[in-house]
Amino acid sequence: MVLTPAYKRSLIASRSDWFHAIDVGDGLVTPGRCSLDYQRQIVEAMQLPDDLSGARVLDVGTYDGFFAFECEKRGADVVAVDIHPQDCRCFALAKHLLGSRVRYEQMDVYALDADALGGMFDYVLCFGVYYHLRHPFVALDRLWTVTRGDLLLETHVIDERFLLSDGTTIRLGDVDPRLSQTPLYRFYRFNELSNDYSNWFGGNIAAVIESLSSAGFAAELLSTWDDRAMFKGRRNSATPREWEKGSYEGTRFTVRPDGTWTSHWIDPWKAGLPDRHSG
């Protein structure tokens, strides 16, 4: 059926769970909880080239797909992933309304695999995901394995709004000025943050920078607003990721016949393959 403005309008109205406001042409914008103005602010903070022709982009936690479709408009070959089925939210409908060719894969961040996704990516977007992760450092390790260029990470940070146990908030630096420069994560065990049980950790800017660096990215802060921040991590292949240096989690211990022992680094994601490092 031809996508006339009237038909588009009826399709948009058929769903009540739009998260992203998306301009689908003909003067129509989906009624997302996340406004176009706010999303354009995030696009500006991304600092991506206007022309992405020839680039591969991965959008992790795509939801309705606004940022995936934005990169496609700039000429990129885009893959979008999320833990939800493609039509659980409104991605499938938005794709149809836009006539998009973005490839969608139902996958969580811990399962990211370059081979399964058709290769590595020049740009990896991870927006509004990091603070929902119970295992954020495992996630950064997986993001590193699919990034050949830049990781763009947008997340909640605690510098301007540090949540105290009584439910009030305070600037982290007002507790003690030194805390802003001390890498810290605030643990949300229940629904303290935004009445949302899916939130787990909120780091300060220093903690996110240090975490990205530890995962093998040359990290920098691009922008902050309210309790949010945009970071860029350039994949730094010359510097080993720190968990590869022989930590207990990345080490296998072997006892020699004489009773002495040696340690070998192993890749926990590729168990059974020959060791790449030895201790």
Contacts in CASP RR format, 6 or more apart in sequence:
PFRMAT RR
TARGET T0000
AUTHOR 0000-0000-0000
METHOD contacts of the structure
MODEL  1
MVLTPAYKRSLIASRSDWFHAIDVGDGLVTPGRCSLDYQRQIVEAMQLPD
DLSGARVLDVGTYDGFFAFECEKRGADVVAVDIHPQDCRCFALAKHLLGS
RVRYEQMDVYALDADALGGMFDYVLCFGVYYHLRHPFVALDRLWTVTRGD
LLLETHVIDERFLLSDGTTIRLGDVDPRLSQTPLYRFYRFNELSNDYSNW
FGGNIAAVIESLSSAGFAAELLSTWDDRAMFKGRRNSATPREWEKGSYEG
TRFTVRPDGTWTSHWIDPWKAGLPDRHSG
1 7 0 8 1.000
3 96 0 8 1.000
3 97 0 8 1.000
5 26 0 8 1.000
5 27 0 8 1.000
5 28 0 8 1.000
8 24 0 8 1.000
8 25 0 8 1.000
8 26 0 8 1.000
8 28 0 8 1.000
8 97 0 8 1.000
9 28 0 8 1.000
11 93 0 8 1.000
11 96 0 8 1.000
11 97 0 8 1.000
12 18 0 8 1.000
12 24 0 8 1.000
12 28 0 8 1.000
12 30 0 8 1.000
12 31 0 8 1.000
12 93 0 8 1.000
12 97 0 8 1.000
14 93 0 8 1.000
15 90 0 8 1.000
15 93 0 8 1.000
17 89 0 8 1.000
17 90 0 8 1.000
18 30 0 8 1.000
18 31 0 8 1.000
18 32 0 8 1.000
18 33 0 8 1.000
18 64 0 8 1.000
18 90 0 8 1.000
19 32 0 8 1.000
19 33 0 8 1.000
19 34 0 8 1.000
19 63 0 8 1.000
19 64 0 8 1.000
19 89 0 8 1.000
19 90 0 8 1.000
20 30 0 8 1.000
20 32 0 8 1.000
20 34 0 8 1.000
20 39 0 8 1.000
20 63 0 8 1.000
20 64 0 8 1.000
20 65 0 8 1.000
20 66 0 8 1.000
20 90 0 8 1.000
20 94 0 8 1.000
21 29 0 8 1.000
21 30 0 8 1.000
21 31 0 8 1.000
21 32 0 8 1.000
21 34 0 8 1.000
21 35 0 8 1.000
21 36 0 8 1.000
21 39 0 8 1.000
21 66 0 8 1.000
22 29 0 8 1.000
22 30 0 8 1.000
22 32 0 8 1.000
22 64 0 8 1.000
22 65 0 8 1.000
22 66 0 8 1.000
22 69 0 8 1.000
22 94 0 8 1.000
22 97 0 8 1.000
22 98 0 8 1.000
23 29 0 8 1.000
23 36 0 8 1.000
24 30 0 8 1.000
24 94 0 8 1.000
24 97 0 8 1.000
24 98 0 8 1.000
29 36 0 8 1.000
30 64 0 8 1.000
30 90 0 8 1.000
30 94 0 8 1.000
32 64 0 8 1.000
34 66 0 8 1.000
39 66 0 8 1.000
39 67 0 8 1.000
41 225 0 8 1.000
42 67 0 8 1.000
42 127 0 8 1.000
42 154 0 8 1.000
42 230 0 8 1.000
43 67 0 8 1.000
43 70 0 8 1.000
44 223 0 8 1.000
45 154 0 8 1.000
45 222 0 8 1.000
45 223 0 8 1.000
45 225 0 8 1.000
45 230 0 8 1.000
46 67 0 8 1.000
46 125 0 8 1.000
46 152 0 8 1.000
46 222 0 8 1.000
46 230 0 8 1.000
47 222 0 8 1.000
47 232 0 8 1.000
48 71 0 8 1.000
48 74 0 8 1.000
48 123 0 8 1.000
48 152 0 8 1.000
49 74 0 8 1.000
50 74 0 8 1.000
51 74 0 8 1.000
51 75 0 8 1.000
52 71 0 8 1.000
52 74 0 8 1.000
52 75 0 8 1.000
52 76 0 8 1.000
52 123 0 8 1.000
53 74 0 8 1.000
53 75 0 8 1.000
53 76 0 8 1.000
54 75 0 8 1.000
54 76 0 8 1.000
54 77 0 8 1.000
55 75 0 8 1.000
55 76 0 8 1.000
55 77 0 8 1.000
55 122 0 8 1.000
55 123 0 8 1.000
56 76 0 8 1.000
56 77 0 8 1.000
56 78 0 8 1.000
56 79 0 8 1.000
56 119 0 8 1.000
56 120 0 8 1.000
56 121 0 8 1.000
56 122 0 8 1.000
56 123 0 8 1.000
57 68 0 8 1.000
57 71 0 8 1.000
57 76 0 8 1.000
57 77 0 8 1.000
57 78 0 8 1.000
57 79 0 8 1.000
57 121 0 8 1.000
57 122 0 8 1.000
57 123 0 8 1.000
57 124 0 8 1.000
57 125 0 8 1.000
58 78 0 8 1.000
58 79 0 8 1.000
58 80 0 8 1.000
58 81 0 8 1.000
58 117 0 8 1.000
58 121 0 8 1.000
58 123 0 8 1.000
58 124 0 8 1.000
58 125 0 8 1.000
58 146 0 8 1.000
59 65 0 8 1.000
59 67 0 8 1.000
59 68 0 8 1.000
59 71 0 8 1.000
59 78 0 8 1.000
59 79 0 8 1.000
59 80 0 8 1.000
59 81 0 8 1.000
59 125 0 8 1.000
59 127 0 8 1.000
60 81 0 8 1.000
60 82 0 8 1.000
60 109 0 8 1.000
60 112 0 8 1.000
60 124 0 8 1.000
60 125 0 8 1.000
60 126 0 8 1.000
60 129 0 8 1.000
60 143 0 8 1.000
61 80 0 8 1.000
61 81 0 8 1.000
61 82 0 8 1.000
61 83 0 8 1.000
61 109 0 8 1.000
61 126 0 8 1.000
61 127 0 8 1.000
61 128 0 8 1.000
61 129 0 8 1.000
62 68 0 8 1.000
62 80 0 8 1.000
62 81 0 8 1.000
62 82 0 8 1.000
62 91 0 8 1.000
62 104 0 8 1.000
63 82 0 8 1.000
63 84 0 8 1.000
63 89 0 8 1.000
63 91 0 8 1.000
64 89 0 8 1.000
64 90 0 8 1.000
64 91 0 8 1.000
64 94 0 8 1.000
65 80 0 8 1.000
65 91 0 8 1.000
65 94 0 8 1.000
65 102 0 8 1.000
67 125 0 8 1.000
67 127 0 8 1.000
68 78 0 8 1.000
68 80 0 8 1.000
68 102 0 8 1.000
68 125 0 8 1.000
69 78 0 8 1.000
69 94 0 8 1.000
69 95 0 8 1.000
69 98 0 8 1.000
69 100 0 8 1.000
69 102 0 8 1.000
71 78 0 8 1.000
71 123 0 8 1.000
71 125 0 8 1.000
72 78 0 8 1.000
72 100 0 8 1.000
72 101 0 8 1.000
72 102 0 8 1.000
76 123 0 8 1.000
78 102 0 8 1.000
78 103 0 8 1.000
79 102 0 8 1.000
79 103 0 8 1.000
79 104 0 8 1.000
79 105 0 8 1.000
79 117 0 8 1.000
79 118 0 8 1.000
79 121 0 8 1.000
80 91 0 8 1.000
80 102 0 8 1.000
80 103 0 8 1.000
80 104 0 8 1.000
80 105 0 8 1.000
81 104 0 8 1.000
81 105 0 8 1.000
81 106 0 8 1.000
81 107 0 8 1.000
81 108 0 8 1.000
81 109 0 8 1.000
81 112 0 8 1.000
81 117 0 8 1.000
82 89 0 8 1.000
82 91 0 8 1.000
82 104 0 8 1.000
82 106 0 8 1.000
82 107 0 8 1.000
83 106 0 8 1.000
83 107 0 8 1.000
83 108 0 8 1.000
84 106 0 8 1.000
85 106 0 8 1.000
86 92 0 8 1.000
86 104 0 8 1.000
86 106 0 8 1.000
87 93 0 8 1.000
91 104 0 8 1.000
92 104 0 8 1.000
94 100 0 8 1.000
95 102 0 8 1.000
95 104 0 8 1.000
105 116 0 8 1.000
105 117 0 8 1.000
107 116 0 8 1.000
109 126 0 8 1.000
109 129 0 8 1.000
109 133 0 8 1.000
109 139 0 8 1.000
109 142 0 8 1.000
109 143 0 8 1.000
110 135 0 8 1.000
110 138 0 8 1.000
110 139 0 8 1.000
110 142 0 8 1.000
111 142 0 8 1.000
112 142 0 8 1.000
112 143 0 8 1.000
112 145 0 8 1.000
112 146 0 8 1.000
113 145 0 8 1.000
113 146 0 8 1.000
114 120 0 8 1.000
114 145 0 8 1.000
114 146 0 8 1.000
117 146 0 8 1.000
119 146 0 8 1.000
120 146 0 8 1.000
120 147 0 8 1.000
120 148 0 8 1.000
121 146 0 8 1.000
121 147 0 8 1.000
121 148 0 8 1.000
121 149 0 8 1.000
122 148 0 8 1.000
122 149 0 8 1.000
122 150 0 8 1.000
123 149 0 8 1.000
123 150 0 8 1.000
123 152 0 8 1.000
124 143 0 8 1.000
124 146 0 8 1.000
124 147 0 8 1.000
124 149 0 8 1.000
124 150 0 8 1.000
124 151 0 8 1.000
124 152 0 8 1.000
125 152 0 8 1.000
126 143 0 8 1.000
126 151 0 8 1.000
126 152 0 8 1.000
126 153 0 8 1.000
126 154 0 8 1.000
127 152 0 8 1.000
127 153 0 8 1.000
127 154 0 8 1.000
128 154 0 8 1.000
128 155 0 8 1.000
128 156 0 8 1.000
129 139 0 8 1.000
129 155 0 8 1.000
130 136 0 8 1.000
130 139 0 8 1.000
130 153 0 8 1.000
130 155 0 8 1.000
130 156 0 8 1.000
130 201 0 8 1.000
130 208 0 8 1.000
131 155 0 8 1.000
131 156 0 8 1.000
131 193 0 8 1.000
131 199 0 8 1.000
131 200 0 8 1.000
131 201 0 8 1.000
131 202 0 8 1.000
131 203 0 8 1.000
132 198 0 8 1.000
132 199 0 8 1.000
132 200 0 8 1.000
133 139 0 8 1.000
133 200 0 8 1.000
133 201 0 8 1.000
134 200 0 8 1.000
136 200 0 8 1.000
136 201 0 8 1.000
136 211 0 8 1.000
137 211 0 8 1.000
137 214 0 8 1.000
137 215 0 8 1.000
137 243 0 8 1.000
140 211 0 8 1.000
140 212 0 8 1.000
140 214 0 8 1.000
140 215 0 8 1.000
140 217 0 8 1.000
141 215 0 8 1.000
141 241 0 8 1.000
141 243 0 8 1.000
141 269 0 8 1.000
142 269 0 8 1.000
143 151 0 8 1.000
143 215 0 8 1.000
144 151 0 8 1.000
144 215 0 8 1.000
144 216 0 8 1.000
144 217 0 8 1.000
144 235 0 8 1.000
144 241 0 8 1.000
145 269 0 8 1.000
147 217 0 8 1.000
147 235 0 8 1.000
148 235 0 8 1.000
149 234 0 8 1.000
149 235 0 8 1.000
150 232 0 8 1.000
150 233 0 8 1.000
150 234 0 8 1.000
150 235 0 8 1.000
151 212 0 8 1.000
151 217 0 8 1.000
151 232 0 8 1.000
151 233 0 8 1.000
151 234 0 8 1.000
151 235 0 8 1.000
152 222 0 8 1.000
152 230 0 8 1.000
152 231 0 8 1.000
152 232 0 8 1.000
152 233 0 8 1.000
153 208 0 8 1.000
153 212 0 8 1.000
153 230 0 8 1.000
153 231 0 8 1.000
153 232 0 8 1.000
153 233 0 8 1.000
154 228 0 8 1.000
154 229 0 8 1.000
154 230 0 8 1.000
154 231 0 8 1.000
155 202 0 8 1.000
155 203 0 8 1.000
155 208 0 8 1.000
155 228 0 8 1.000
155 229 0 8 1.000
155 231 0 8 1.000
156 193 0 8 1.000
156 199 0 8 1.000
156 202 0 8 1.000
156 203 0 8 1.000
156 227 0 8 1.000
156 228 0 8 1.000
157 202 0 8 1.000
157 203 0 8 1.000
157 204 0 8 1.000
157 205 0 8 1.000
157 208 0 8 1.000
157 224 0 8 1.000
157 227 0 8 1.000
157 228 0 8 1.000
157 229 0 8 1.000
158 172 0 8 1.000
158 184 0 8 1.000
158 186 0 8 1.000
158 202 0 8 1.000
158 203 0 8 1.000
158 204 0 8 1.000
158 227 0 8 1.000
159 171 0 8 1.000
159 172 0 8 1.000
159 173 0 8 1.000
159 180 0 8 1.000
159 204 0 8 1.000
159 205 0 8 1.000
159 224 0 8 1.000
159 227 0 8 1.000
159 229 0 8 1.000
160 171 0 8 1.000
160 172 0 8 1.000
160 224 0 8 1.000
160 226 0 8 1.000
160 227 0 8 1.000
161 169 0 8 1.000
161 170 0 8 1.000
161 171 0 8 1.000
161 226 0 8 1.000
161 227 0 8 1.000
162 169 0 8 1.000
162 170 0 8 1.000
162 171 0 8 1.000
162 172 0 8 1.000
162 175 0 8 1.000
162 186 0 8 1.000
163 169 0 8 1.000
163 186 0 8 1.000
163 188 0 8 1.000
163 192 0 8 1.000
163 193 0 8 1.000
164 170 0 8 1.000
167 192 0 8 1.000
172 179 0 8 1.000
172 180 0 8 1.000
172 184 0 8 1.000
172 204 0 8 1.000
173 179 0 8 1.000
173 180 0 8 1.000
179 204 0 8 1.000
180 204 0 8 1.000
180 205 0 8 1.000
180 206 0 8 1.000
181 206 0 8 1.000
182 204 0 8 1.000
182 206 0 8 1.000
183 204 0 8 1.000
183 206 0 8 1.000
183 207 0 8 1.000
183 209 0 8 1.000
183 210 0 8 1.000
183 211 0 8 1.000
184 203 0 8 1.000
184 204 0 8 1.000
184 206 0 8 1.000
184 207 0 8 1.000
185 201 0 8 1.000
185 202 0 8 1.000
185 203 0 8 1.000
185 204 0 8 1.000
185 207 0 8 1.000
186 201 0 8 1.000
186 202 0 8 1.000
186 203 0 8 1.000
187 200 0 8 1.000
187 201 0 8 1.000
188 199 0 8 1.000
188 200 0 8 1.000
188 201 0 8 1.000
188 202 0 8 1.000
190 197 0 8 1.000
191 197 0 8 1.000
191 199 0 8 1.000
192 199 0 8 1.000
193 199 0 8 1.000
193 202 0 8 1.000
205 221 0 8 1.000
205 224 0 8 1.000
205 229 0 8 1.000
208 219 0 8 1.000
208 229 0 8 1.000
208 231 0 8 1.000
209 219 0 8 1.000
209 220 0 8 1.000
209 221 0 8 1.000
209 231 0 8 1.000
210 219 0 8 1.000
212 219 0 8 1.000
212 231 0 8 1.000
212 233 0 8 1.000
213 219 0 8 1.000
214 241 0 8 1.000
214 242 0 8 1.000
214 243 0 8 1.000
215 241 0 8 1.000
215 242 0 8 1.000
216 235 0 8 1.000
216 236 0 8 1.000
216 239 0 8 1.000
216 240 0 8 1.000
216 241 0 8 1.000
216 242 0 8 1.000
217 233 0 8 1.000
217 234 0 8 1.000
217 235 0 8 1.000
217 236 0 8 1.000
218 233 0 8 1.000
218 234 0 8 1.000
218 236 0 8 1.000
219 231 0 8 1.000
219 232 0 8 1.000
219 233 0 8 1.000
219 234 0 8 1.000
220 231 0 8 1.000
220 232 0 8 1.000
220 233 0 8 1.000
221 229 0 8 1.000
221 230 0 8 1.000
221 231 0 8 1.000
222 229 0 8 1.000
222 230 0 8 1.000
222 231 0 8 1.000
222 232 0 8 1.000
223 229 0 8 1.000
223 230 0 8 1.000
224 230 0 8 1.000
243 249 0 8 1.000
243 250 0 8 1.000
244 250 0 8 1.000
244 265 0 8 1.000
244 277 0 8 1.000
245 265 0 8 1.000
246 263 0 8 1.000
246 265 0 8 1.000
246 277 0 8 1.000
246 279 0 8 1.000
249 268 0 8 1.000
250 265 0 8 1.000
250 266 0 8 1.000
250 268 0 8 1.000
251 263 0 8 1.000
251 264 0 8 1.000
251 265 0 8 1.000
251 266 0 8 1.000
251 279 0 8 1.000
252 263 0 8 1.000
252 264 0 8 1.000
252 265 0 8 1.000
252 266 0 8 1.000
252 275 0 8 1.000
253 261 0 8 1.000
253 262 0 8 1.000
253 263 0 8 1.000
253 264 0 8 1.000
254 261 0 8 1.000
254 262 0 8 1.000
254 263 0 8 1.000
254 264 0 8 1.000
255 261 0 8 1.000
256 262 0 8 1.000
262 278 0 8 1.000
262 279 0 8 1.000
263 278 0 8 1.000
263 279 0 8 1.000
264 275 0 8 1.000
264 277 0 8 1.000
264 278 0 8 1.000
264 279 0 8 1.000
265 275 0 8 1.000
265 276 0 8 1.000
265 277 0 8 1.000
265 278 0 8 1.000
265 279 0 8 1.000
266 272 0 8 1.000
266 275 0 8 1.000
267 273 0 8 1.000
267 276 0 8 1.000
END
